[in-house]
Amino acid sequence: MTEDEIWALLTDVFRENFDDDEIVLWPEMTAEDIEEWDSLTNVQLLVAIEQTFNGLRFSTGEVANLKNVGELCSVIKERLSA
C-alpha cells in the first residue's frame, strides 16, 4: 500500500469518526487541531484505524509515543511493509 493510499484511508477514518467530511489531514496534525479530539475519541479513532487496516494493532506505548498524524502514517506504512 502506498503512502497516498494510507493517507486517503486515514482521512476517511477521521472524517467518519468526527462526523466531518471537511477534515483535511496533514503530517503535523495533532489532537489540538480538532476540537472534538479527546481521550475517548482517540480510543475510538485507534480502534477504527486498526479495523480499517485489517487487524493492525497498536500497543499503548506506541500510541503514547506518537507525536502527530504523520508519525501515525509512518508506523502504519512500516507495519504494512513488514
Residue pairs with C-beta under 8 A, 6 or more apart in sequence:
1 77
1 80
3 73
3 77
6 73
6 76
6 77
6 80
7 25
7 73
9 52
9 53
10 25
10 49
10 69
10 72
10 73
10 76
11 23
11 24
11 25
12 52
13 45
13 48
13 49
13 52
14 20
14 23
14 25
14 34
14 45
15 21
15 22
15 23
16 48
17 41
17 44
17 45
17 48
18 34
18 36
18 37
18 41
23 34
25 69
26 69
26 70
27 68
27 69
27 70
27 73
28 68
28 69
28 70
29 68
29 69
29 70
30 67
30 68
30 69
31 37
31 38
31 42
37 45
42 63
46 58
46 63
49 56
49 58
49 72
49 76
50 56
50 57
50 58
53 76
53 79
53 80
56 76
56 79
56 80
58 75
62 75
66 72
66 75
